């Protein structure tokens, strides 16, 4: 079967073309296509998309699919994300998104309120991958200069932040919209669970099935 592969930026320059066609066996995966491309992508942390949807390396390709290889965006730096049991620093997060092109930096902190503490549990490896995808997609969708998000796990006392987001952009509208999208999607999609603790009372917060 034939699959079209689209190339951008440094990949396009390496290949000398913005698009190549590959002949692959039926049932071939994204990984098989990457292997066929040899050392074209050596040294680059890539994101793959199939028919304009982000895709893992084990996704099976179909005849006529468009596979896009997307090198790092926003000046070549990937969004900073972390799931950690250490206290969060908004100043440190802001430093990660400062950019010469940015005329606006928007931040958000979600803090413990009303209860003695919150206790967070996460599927950390998957959560960090999800946070990275959310931040990366916000950068691309809203033309952000940079984005960063950190989420705390373990016990978070009253008034301390459990999640911090920072987004920079040339203008405030894009920065506000990008930061809002990131925190909304983190709340809805990241595999992180919250327990409210007040004295002897403990209650897992209700939520929705992650998308």
N, C-alpha and C positions, 0 to 999 in steps of 0.2 A: 504494500500500500504506500501511497505517497502522502507525506506530511510537509506542510510549509512551515519553515522556521524563520521568524522575524528577529532581527538583530538591531541593537541600538548602541549609540555612543561608541565606547571603546571596542565593543564587540563588532560593530559595523566596520570600524576602521581596520581591525585585525583581519576580518574576512574579505574586505574590499567590496562588500555588498550589504544591502540592508535586508536581504531575504535570500534564503537558500531552500532547496527542496531535498528531502531525504526519502529514499526508498527503504521501508522498514517491513519486517515480517508482521503478519497479522497478530494482534495481541501484544504488540510492542508497547513499552511504557515510556514515560518521559525520560527515565534514566537511560533506557536503551538509545533514545535519540541523542542524549548528551554524550554517551559513549561514542556514537558514530561521528560526532563533531570533533573528536580527538582533543587536542590541547588548546582549542580555540578559547575556552573559558578558564584556562588555568590561572589561579591566583585571584579570581574574582568571586565574591560571595553573591550568588545569583538568586533571584526569585523567578519562578516559572509561572506562566499563565497559559492556559489552554482555552482557546475561543474567548479570550478576554476575561477569564476567571482564574484566580490564583489556584495553582495546582501543586500537589506533592509529587515527588519523584516516582512514586509507584503508580500514579494514575495511568490507566490504559488509554492509548490513543486509538482513534478511529480514522479511516480514510478521509482525507480532506480536512482534518483538523489543522488549526493554526496554533502553533506553539511559539510563544514569545519568550525570549530570554532577556530578563530585565536586570541590568547591572545596578549598583548602588545609586540612589538618587540624592538630591539635596547636597550637591557638592561632593558626593562620594561617601558621605558618612551615614551609616545606618542609624535609625532612631535608638536612643538609649532607653532600655527598659530594665526593671529589676523587681524581683519578688524577694523580700528580705525580712529578717526578724529584727533588724536594727532600726532605731528611730530615723525618720525621714527628714531630710533637709531641703526645704524649698529653695534656699539660696544656691545650694549645690546643683539642684536641678535646673534652675534658671541659667547658671553658668554653662550648662551643656547645650543650651539652645541659642545662645547669643551668636549673632551672625552679622557681618558687615552689611548685608542686604536688608536686614530686618529693621523696620520702623516701629514695630509693636511686638511686645512679649506679653502673653496672657497666661496666667497661672490659675490653678484650682487646687484646693485642699479639701478633702473630706475628713472631718474630725468626729471623734466620739462625742456624743451628746446624750444627756438625760440618764445614762446608766453609768455604773461604776467603771466598767471597762467592756470592751469588745474583744472577743477572741476569734482570730481568723485562722482558717485552715485552707490549704490549697494543694492542688496537683501542680507543684511548682514548675516542673519542666514544661508541661503543656501550657500553664498560665503564662510563662514568659514568652513562649512562641506566639500565643494569642495576642498578648500585649504588643509584641513587635509587629505583628500583622496589622493590628488596628492602627497603631501609630504610623506605620509605613503608608497605609492606604489613605489616612488623613492628610499626610504630607503631599501625596500625589493628587488627591481629589481637590484640595483647597490651595495648592501652590504654596504650602508652608516652606519656610527656610529650614526649620528643624522642629522636632517634637521629642518629648521625653515623658515617660510615665513610670512611677514606682508604686508598688503596693506592699504594705506591711503584712506579715503573718505573725501569729502568736498573740500575746495580750497587748492591747492598745488602751491605755488609761484615758479617763475623761479629759476631753479638750485636746488630746494629741492627734495628729493626722495619721490616718490609715492609708490614704492614697493621695498622691500628688501628681499633677499633670502640668506640663509647660509646653507652650507652642509659640513659635516666633514666625512672623510673616512681614512682608513689606508694608502691609496696611492692617489696621485694627480689625476690620470686618472679617478678613480671612483668619486672623489669629483667634478671635472669639469663636468663630464657627468651628474651626479645627479643634480647639480645646474642648468645646462642648460635645462634639461628636466623639472624641476619644473617651471622655469620662462616661458618656451615656453607653457606649458600646462595651467598655470595660465592665460596667455594672451588669450588663445583659449577657455577655459572652464568656468572660473569663471564669475558669473553674476555681472559684474562690468562695468559701462559705463563712458565714458570720454568726457567732453566738453572742447574745446579749447576756451580761452577767451583772446582777445587782444583789449583793449580799448572798443569800442562799438560793436565789432564784436564777435559773439559767434557761435560756430559750433560743433555739436556732431560728434565725430570721427566715421568713418565708421569701421565696423567690420564684423564678421562672426557669423553664428548661433552657439551657444555653443553646444558642443557635450556631 
